[in-house]
Structure formats: structure tokens, C-alpha cells
Amino acid sequence: MIAKFFLIAASIPMIAGSLFAQAAVSSSTNPQGSATPQPSPSVPENEGVAPRIPAIDELDQAFKQSSLGKAADEARLHAQWRELSNRFINDPDLVEARANAGRAKTDLEKRHRLRAYYTMFYDRMRAQASSQELKSYIDTHKTQHLVLLAQNRVRPSPAPAATAAGKQKKTNGIASPKPKLRAPEPPLPQ
């Protein structure tokens, strides 16, 4: 019982102190309670110039240019590329060039005609592109299509002028090349 009395007696001053502190804080923050306005603290002169706050137009422009991420940028560029592609794909001269490539008699001729078609098609798209970023994207697609036309797995044929005059054997004033015997080369992997 005595312990309870001492606990209650010790807590009464603490409760009174906290109530007094709350009253002091509320009266200093309440503008109706004080009749005289309090001056705001001035900025010391030794801190320097405050940083410049950008205007709303500058902030809007900064957020418009910010990237949403690599995937979002790629999707936006692909949509713009597809829009340009759809605009030019059915032009009569491009349709004719594509059909002309399909009528080629040899593979080499077809590759040359397709190269001309892709060059014409992507050059038109690049001329209508609105941004440098889109132009780079179009150039990337053009390069990808043109690389597909190269035949890197086909061996080049030897040039006819590759034989030197010193290696030729002359018989009766007629030059006859020395036949070269080679082992057959294995087929290329499929």
C-alpha cells in the first residue's frame, strides 16, 4: 500500500509538468493567443545564395524527356517504326521492286534486287523520321535486313587474274596454266 502511494505521489509532478509543457506549446503556436506577430528568423548572410528553383515549364520539359526504361523506349520506337513502315509498304514502286526481286532467276540476282528494295524502303522511312533516335532505330533495322542478304557461308570463287605470269608454263608460245589438284572440302554444317 505504501508503494502505491509513493508511485502515485511520484507520477503527479510528471503529469503536471507534461500538461504545463503542452499548454506552453499550444499557446505559442496558436496565432489568436498572441497579439504581437513574431518576426521570422532571417537567413544569415554567410550561407551564400539560395539554390535556383526551376520554373514549372522547365520541370515539365525534364519529365517529358525522361526515359521510362529500356523496354518502354524500345516499344515506343518500334511503334513509330511500324507506323512509318505501314505508311510506305504499299507504295507502287516499292511493291514493284519487291515483286521484281521475287521474279529473279538466280539467288545472286534476287539478293541484289532485295538489297535495292530494302535500301529504297528504309531511305524513305528515314527521310520521314521525326527524331534522331528513330533514325538510328531505322538504320539498325536496315543493317539487319542487309546483313541477312550476305552469304557468308559461300566460298568465294578464285579470281581469273590471280595467277602470276611467272607461274605459267609456256608451250609453243601458248600459255597453259598448271592444273592444281586439291582434296575435296568437307560440306558445310547445316
C-alpha positions as CSV (number, residue, x, y, z in Angstrom):
1,M,0.0,0.0,0.0
2,I,2.8,2.4,0.8
3,A,4.4,1.5,-2.5
4,K,1.3,2.5,-4.4
5,F,1.2,5.8,-2.5
6,F,4.8,6.6,-3.5
7,L,4.1,5.7,-7.1
8,I,1.1,8.0,-7.3
9,A,2.9,10.8,-5.5
10,A,5.9,10.5,-7.9
11,S,3.7,10.5,-11.0
12,I,1.7,13.6,-10.1
13,P,4.5,16.0,-10.7
14,M,5.4,14.4,-14.0
15,I,1.8,14.6,-15.2
16,A,1.6,18.2,-14.1
17,G,4.8,19.0,-15.9
18,S,3.7,17.5,-19.2
19,L,0.4,19.3,-19.0
20,F,2.2,22.6,-18.4
21,A,4.5,21.9,-21.4
22,Q,1.6,21.1,-23.7
23,A,-0.1,24.4,-22.7
24,A,3.0,26.3,-23.4
25,V,3.5,24.8,-26.9
26,S,-0.1,25.2,-27.9
27,S,-0.2,28.9,-26.8
28,S,3.0,29.7,-28.8
29,T,1.7,28.0,-32.0
30,N,-1.8,29.4,-31.8
31,P,-1.9,32.8,-33.6
32,Q,-5.1,34.0,-31.9
33,G,-3.5,33.7,-28.5
34,S,-0.6,36.1,-29.2
35,A,-1.4,39.6,-30.2
36,T,2.0,40.6,-31.5
37,P,3.4,39.0,-34.6
38,Q,6.6,37.1,-34.2
39,P,9.3,38.0,-36.8
40,S,10.6,35.1,-38.9
41,P,14.2,34.3,-38.4
42,S,16.4,35.9,-41.1
43,V,18.8,34.0,-43.2
44,P,22.4,34.6,-42.2
45,E,24.4,36.3,-44.9
46,N,27.4,33.9,-44.7
47,E,25.4,30.9,-46.0
48,G,25.5,32.2,-49.6
49,V,22.9,32.3,-52.4
50,A,20.0,30.0,-52.2
51,P,19.7,27.4,-55.0
52,R,17.7,28.3,-58.1
53,I,14.3,26.7,-58.2
54,P,13.4,25.7,-61.8
55,A,10.2,27.0,-63.3
56,I,7.2,24.7,-63.9
57,D,7.8,24.7,-67.7
58,E,11.4,23.5,-67.1
59,L,10.2,20.8,-64.8
60,D,7.6,19.7,-67.3
61,Q,10.2,19.5,-70.1
62,A,12.5,17.5,-67.9
63,F,9.8,14.9,-67.1
64,K,8.8,14.7,-70.8
65,Q,12.4,13.8,-71.8
66,S,12.9,11.2,-69.0
67,S,13.1,7.6,-70.1
68,L,10.6,5.1,-68.8
69,G,13.2,2.3,-69.2
70,K,14.9,0.4,-72.0
71,A,11.9,-1.8,-72.7
72,A,9.4,1.1,-72.9
73,D,11.8,3.1,-75.2
74,E,12.2,0.1,-77.4
75,A,8.4,-0.4,-77.6
76,R,7.8,3.3,-78.4
77,L,10.5,3.3,-81.2
78,H,9.1,0.0,-82.6
79,A,5.6,1.5,-82.7
80,Q,6.9,4.6,-84.5
81,W,8.9,2.4,-86.9
82,R,5.8,0.2,-87.6
83,E,3.7,3.4,-88.3
84,L,6.3,4.6,-90.9
85,S,6.5,1.1,-92.3
86,N,2.8,0.8,-92.8
87,R,2.7,4.2,-94.5
88,F,5.3,3.2,-97.2
89,I,4.9,-0.6,-97.6
90,N,2.2,-0.3,-100.2
91,D,3.8,2.4,-102.4
92,P,3.5,1.2,-106.0
93,D,7.2,1.4,-106.8
94,L,8.1,-0.4,-103.6
95,V,5.6,-3.1,-104.4
96,E,7.1,-3.4,-107.9
97,A,10.6,-3.7,-106.5
98,R,9.6,-6.4,-104.1
99,A,7.8,-8.3,-106.8
100,N,10.8,-7.8,-109.2
101,A,13.0,-9.4,-106.5
102,G,10.7,-12.4,-106.4
103,R,10.9,-12.9,-110.2
104,A,14.7,-13.1,-110.2
105,K,16.2,-16.1,-111.9
106,T,19.2,-16.6,-109.7
107,D,19.8,-16.3,-106.0
108,L,22.6,-13.7,-106.5
109,E,20.2,-11.6,-108.7
110,K,17.5,-11.9,-106.1
111,R,19.8,-10.7,-103.3
112,H,20.9,-7.7,-105.4
113,R,17.3,-6.8,-106.1
114,L,16.3,-7.2,-102.4
115,R,19.2,-5.1,-101.4
116,A,17.9,-2.3,-103.7
117,Y,14.4,-2.7,-102.3
118,Y,15.5,-2.6,-98.7
119,T,17.7,0.4,-99.4
120,M,14.9,2.3,-101.1
121,F,12.3,1.3,-98.4
122,Y,14.4,2.3,-95.4
123,D,15.7,5.5,-97.0
124,R,12.1,6.7,-97.4
125,M,11.3,5.8,-93.8
126,R,14.5,7.6,-92.6
127,A,13.5,10.8,-94.6
128,Q,10.2,10.9,-92.7
129,A,11.6,10.1,-89.3
130,S,10.9,12.8,-86.7
131,S,13.8,12.2,-84.2
132,Q,17.5,11.2,-84.4
133,E,16.7,8.3,-82.1
134,L,14.1,6.9,-84.6
135,K,16.6,7.4,-87.5
136,S,19.1,5.3,-85.6
137,Y,16.5,2.6,-85.0
138,I,15.6,2.6,-88.7
139,D,19.3,2.3,-89.6
140,T,19.6,-0.6,-87.3
141,H,16.7,-2.4,-89.0
142,K,18.1,-1.6,-92.4
143,T,21.5,-3.1,-91.4
144,Q,19.9,-6.2,-90.0
145,H,18.0,-6.8,-93.3
146,L,21.0,-6.1,-95.5
147,V,23.2,-8.5,-93.4
148,L,20.7,-11.3,-94.0
149,L,21.3,-10.9,-97.7
150,A,25.0,-11.6,-97.4
151,Q,26.1,-15.1,-98.0
152,N,28.9,-15.6,-95.6
153,R,29.0,-19.4,-95.9
154,V,29.5,-19.4,-99.6
155,R,33.2,-19.7,-100.6
156,P,34.3,-17.0,-103.0
157,S,35.4,-18.2,-106.4
158,P,39.0,-17.6,-107.4
159,A,39.7,-14.5,-109.5
160,P,40.9,-15.4,-113.0
161,A,43.7,-12.9,-112.9
162,A,45.1,-14.4,-109.7
163,T,47.7,-16.5,-111.5
164,A,51.0,-14.7,-111.9
165,A,52.9,-14.7,-115.2
166,G,55.9,-16.4,-113.6
167,K,53.9,-19.4,-112.6
168,Q,52.5,-20.1,-116.1
169,K,54.2,-22.6,-118.3
170,K,54.6,-21.6,-121.9
171,T,54.5,-24.2,-124.6
172,N,54.9,-23.1,-128.2
173,G,54.0,-19.5,-127.3
174,I,50.7,-20.6,-125.7
175,A,50.4,-20.1,-122.0
176,S,48.8,-23.0,-120.3
177,P,48.0,-22.9,-116.6
178,K,49.3,-25.6,-114.4
179,P,46.4,-27.6,-113.0
180,K,46.1,-27.6,-109.3
181,L,44.9,-30.7,-107.5
182,R,43.1,-30.2,-104.3
183,A,41.5,-32.6,-101.9
184,P,37.7,-32.2,-101.8
185,E,36.5,-29.9,-99.0
186,P,34.0,-31.3,-96.5
187,P,30.5,-30.0,-96.7
188,L,29.4,-27.1,-94.5
189,P,27.4,-27.9,-91.4
190,Q,23.7,-27.3,-91.8
